[in-house]
Amino acid sequence: MIARARAWAKRIKRDVLALWVAAADPRTPWQAKAVSAAVAAYALSPIDLIPDFIPVLGYLDDLLIVPLGILLAVKLIPPGLMVEFRQRADQLAERPTSRIAALVIVGIWLSALCLLTWLICSQVVARGVSL
């Protein structure tokens, strides 16, 4: 049972990388690109929709949202391309990890948070609501 769970986790990791490759490939249909980019960004991001420290629900998103997103994206990508993307993902998995990429992802999330905060505050000030 543990061996099956590890194999499943390895396939999930490979498919997330394959979706990242698919999102950047010009041959991928735009709908598949959008879903692939969203699923890969969510799966690779250090920030979760539901934090892992919340009992049960924290891991529920990782066990449901990511696999369902992968399933949807794989259905939208032509099968021949998906085989190619999975092969490319296997090659990428052999390469060393990049801390710079992790910093870029965190930077993107922080920038989005700052932009959202700025937009909300500017709306509050424009409407004259006091904090």
Steps between C-alpha positions, in 0.01 A plus 500: 500500500783741583673414171179582310466831681861592416450408135182711492682796655782465248249502211332810645836678524589401143163617369531836678834554328347384171222756541758771564668402172160488326412851617813634331463303176342685204336179372282471810141631454437821693239342732744225590774760550287695745402192703854357485659824616252538787540140620879503471531838672274386784675166541851649487418801715604498864170671583188280532136594463439323831811499726630152587493567875117491496408143594361286216402795277862608464593186311164460331583765240825322414322166472202626299558833329836422343410152363165624366673799339757269344222274369321796340816639343607161364155458340542839325848422362528281188630153601806513274611829651441374853732204438767742382445732798528208744830395341628856534382504863697181569810673363436809711450291814854368466642852513589665832235719664518875474469722804484799268180365345352461849591860580342617174175320584495647851574841347207465262264409787628791711464741208143381442423544870648852500303593188178366649564689826572821308181461292287440808654791691461736204131406475453554872666843482305595185171421671599696810473209737719540806703209624 
